[in-house]
Amino acid sequence: MATTTTINSSYTGEFAGKYIAAALLSANTIDKGGIEVMPNIKFKSTMKTVSTDANVIKNASCDFDPTATVTLNERVIQPEEFQVNLQFCKKDFRSDWEAQQMGISAYDNLPPKFSDFIIGHVAGLVAEQTEKNIWSGVNANVGEFDGLWTLATAAGSGAIDAGNGAVTAANVIEKLGLIVDALPSALYNKEDLHIYGSQNIARAYVRALGGFATNIGAAGTDAKGTQWYNAGGQLSFDGVKLFVANGLADNTALAAQKSNLFFGTGLLNDMNEVKVIDMADLDGSQNVRVVMRYTSTVNFGIAGDIVHYGQA
């Protein structure tokens, strides 16, 4: 009687945490440290915000005079549940270059290397979608939560509107200037202040500094023309760091302190699991299923300290 070998690797427990971490934390914005990460949120977390009036400092007297106004508010960050369900047929890999790893039994086992590959592939897809969700996700869409752009530009959000319009190499300096000019004075020169810009804005800015913008000069920055920029180098505008946010739609940008933007996930809680399940013993088929479950969302602390550009 032939021996049936089935997949006995179940990516759960501590391994689930590692795979989910690879999926979520490799999203560009998180991976490059562009946002604060709040892990291990079991259900939801409340962020307290404090504001005071402008007249905190008073003339000295002999008495205690608590005349300043202190306002406490809160914002809730509550990760949403998501899942990935995929199914593969083992027989589709008999002729594959990894067929020798499947054994000679008619009851083939999914190639171990492919098993690892598909988990990594799914993790990559999750990371890509997470990056999009962080900035421009819309909760009403399947597989998305409201992104920071969506939250900041919502009616009554309290964030500052710096205008809108297409951004090109010819006008990018003007457009970025609108964002910086709209920043509250207290934010300028903060160490963790960033302009989070879409890829097309970053490309336009790099090209402008290569000699395509007014007053830059035909030879561009350092007289190097379009050769001036080394990909991956830190861009800045008027002293504010420019962070390329891959999840932002073209012609959109958000200016804020990193410490004011939060990504929440239940990274290590019971909601997370990654499994590779051989269905042979369950229904007699040659199918293998991949299951991934995780939670994630974003929010900001103080809306009045955020500037957005690009709202139509």
N, C-alpha and C positions, 0 to 999 in steps of 0.2 A: 504494500500500500504506500502510495506516494506521501511524502511528508509535506504538509502545508505550512509555509512560513508566512506570517503576517507581520505588518508593521507594529512594533511594540513600543515605538517612541512616541510619547505624548508630551507635547511642549506645554506643560502646565507648571504650577508652582513657581519656584524661583526662576525657571527658564522662561516662563511667560513674562515675568517682569523684564527680563533681558531683551526679549524679542519686541515687546511693546515699547520698551525704552528706545530700541533701535528705530522703530517705526515713528514714534512721536518726536523724540528728541533730535532726530536727524532732519526734521523740517528746517529749512534754511534759516528762518528767523530765530528759532530756538537754538539751533546748532551753533550759530554765530553770536549768541548772547545778546540778541536784540530785544529781549523781553524777559520779564521776571517769571520764573516757573514755580507754581505752587503744586507740588505733588501730594499724593496720599490724601486727597479730599474724598472722604467716604460718601458724603451726600452733598453738602454745600458748605461754603465758608463765607463769613461776613467780614467785609473790609470796612473799618471805621475811617471816616474822613473828618478832619477838624478844621474849622475856619474861624477866624476872629475878625473884629472890625479893625479899621486902620488906626484907631486911636488907642492902642494898647499902652503906650508910654504916656504917663501923666506927670504933671509937676509934683514934686515931692511935698509931702505933708506929714503931720504926726499921726494921722489916722489911716486905717485900712479902708480903701474906697474901691470896691469891686465894680467899677462902672463899665469895664470893657464887655463886649458881647462875644460869647463863645458858642458856636453852633456845631453840634455833632450830627453827622449824617452817616449813612452806611450804604454800601453797594454789595450785592450778593453775587458770588461766583459759584455756579452750580453746574458741574460737568454733565454733559448729555451722554447717553449710551449709544454706541455704534457697533456694527458687526460686519464681518466679511465672511461669506460662505462660498467656497469653490469646490468643484468636484472634477476629478480626473479619472480616466480609465487606464489601468495598468498595462493593458495589452497594446496601447498606443506607443509604448516605449520598448517593445520587443526588438524592433529593428534599429533602435537608437544606438549611438556609439557607446552608451553605457550598458548595453544589453548584457555584457558579460558579468556585470555586477548583480544581475537579477537572479542568477542561479539557473540550474537546468530543470528545475521542477516546472510543471505546467502551471502551477499556482504561483505566478510570479509575484515578487515583492517590488514595490516601488523603489527605484534606485536610491540609495542613501544620499548620494550627492544631489540628485534632483530634489529630494525631499528638503534638503537644506536650501537649495536654490529657490524653490517655490516659496518657502517661508520668507527668505530674504526679498524675493520679488514682491510678495504681498506687503511686506514691511515698507518697501520703497514706495508702493502705490499709496499706502496709508500716509506716509510722510509727505508725499506730494499733495494729497488732498488736504492734509492738515495745514500745510503752508497756505493754501488758498483760503481755507476756512478762517485762519487766524486773522486775515485782513479783510477779505471780501465775501465771506460766507454769509448765507441768508438762511435763517432757521427754517423757513417754509420749504426749502429745497431738501430733497432726500439726501441724507448723508452729510448735512451741513449744520453748523451752529452760526449764530450771528457773529460776524467778524468785527474787528475793531473799527474798520471803516464804516460798516453798516451801523454800528452803535453810535459812533461819533456824528454821523450825518443824519441820524434820525431826527424827526421833528421834536423840538424841545429838549434835545440832549444837553445843551449848554456849551457845546464845543464851539470854537471860533471858526467862521467861514472866511477863507482867504481868497475866494473867487474860484474860477474854473476856466477851462479852455484847453485846446490842444497845445502840447509843448513840443517845440522843435529846437534845433541847435541855434536858430536865430533869435528865439525869445526865451530860452530856458533861464537865463540869468535874471531877466525881468520877472519871470514867474516864481522862481525861487525867492527872489527879493520880496514878493508879496507875502510869502509864507513867513519869512523872518520878520518883516515889518509888523505882522499881525501878532507876533509872540508877545505875551505879557512881559513887561520889563523884568519882573522877578525871575523869569525863566532863563533869560539870556545869560550865557556864560556858565550855566549849570553843567557840571561835568558829564552827566548822563543824558543831556539833551541831544536828540537826534531829529533829523528830517528823514522820515521813512518814505522813500520814493519808489515808484514803479520802475521797471527795467528801462522803459523807453525814456523816462526822465533822466536816469543815470547815463544812458548812452548819449542823449542829447547834450548833457553837461560835459561829458568827456570830449565829445566832438567840438563843442563850443570852445573849450580850453585848448583845443588843438589848432585854433586860428580861425574858427568860423563865427566868432561872436564879435560884436562891436567893441573896440578898444582893447581887444586881446592881442591884436597884431597878426599878420599873415602867417608868421612862423609858430604861433601858439606859445604855450607855457614852456619856459626854458629854451625857446627857439627850436623845439623838437617836432613841431607840427603834430600830426596824429600819432607820432611815436612816443609822445611824452608820458603816456599812462601805462603802468604795469598792472595788468588785471589782478584784482584782489587787493590793491592798495587802498588806503583809507582816503576817501573823498571828503571834502568839507566845503561849506559855503558860508561866507561871512563869519567864520569861526565856529559854525555849527556842523557837527559830523553828519555826513550823508550816508544813510544805511539803505542798501538796495534790498527792498522787500519784494521778493519774487511773487508773493501772493496778491499784490496790489494790481488792479487793472490799469491799463495804460492811462497816462495823463492824470494820475491821482497821487496824492502824497498826504502824509500825516506827520505833524511835528509834535513831539512830546518827550518827556523824560522816560527813560527806560523803567525807572522805578514807579511809574504811573500806569504801566501796562502789564497785565497779568495773563498768563496761560495756566489754566487749572486742569488737573487730571488726577484720576484715582490710580496712578501708576502701579502701586503695589497692593491695591485693595482686592477684594474678592471678585470684583466685576471683570477683572482682566484674565483672559485665557487665550492660549494659542494651542491648537490641537491638530495633529495629523491622524486621521481615523481610517483604518482599513475596514471596509464594509463587508469583506468576504465572510466573516463569521456571523455577521448580523443578518444579511439578506442574500448571501450566496453570489453576489455580484463581484465584478473585478474593479469596482470603483473605490477611489480614495478621496476622502473629504478633508478640506482644510477649513478650520474654523478659527476666527480671531474675534475677540470682543474687547472693547476698551471704552474709556470715557474721556472726554475733553471739552473744553470751552475757553473763552477769553472774556475779559472785562477790563475796564479802566477804573481808576480811583476818583480823580477829580477832572470833570469834563472841561471846566474853565481853563485848564492848563493844557488843552489840546487844540491844535490848529489843523484844519483840514483844507485841502485844495482839490478842486475837481468836481465838486457836486454840481450836477446839471441843474 
